[in-house]
Amino acid sequence: MCAGAIIHSRLGLLVYGADDPKTGAIRSVINLPDSCCSNHRLKSFGRNQRNILSATITNLV
C-alpha cells in the first residue's frame, strides 16, 4: 500500500490485513499517520492474517 496516497486521500479509517515488517509505513517500520510531519490523522486497524493473505495471493498468480 502507498501510505502517502492513503494520507493525502484523507481517509477516516484504514483496515488492512497484514503489516509489512520490511517497508511498512503504517504501524510497521514507521508510523506516518501519527507523525508530526503528517497534516492528517488516520485511524487504522490491522489484523495479522499474513499466512491467509499470502496463500490467497499465491493462488491468484
Residue pairs with C-beta under 8 A, 6 or more apart in sequence:
1 16
1 20
1 26
3 25
3 26
3 32
3 33
4 25
4 32
6 14
6 26
6 42
7 32
7 33
7 38
7 40
7 42
8 40
10 40
11 42
12 42
12 43
13 42
13 43
13 44
13 45
14 26
14 42
14 43
14 44
14 45
15 44
15 45
15 46
16 26
16 44
16 45
16 46
16 47
17 46
17 47
17 49
17 50
17 52
17 53
18 46
18 47
18 48
18 49
18 50
18 53
18 54
19 27
19 28
19 46
19 48
19 50
20 28
20 29
21 28
21 29
22 29
23 29
24 30
25 31
25 32
26 32
26 33
26 42
26 44
26 46
27 44
27 46
32 38
33 40
33 41
33 42
33 44
34 41
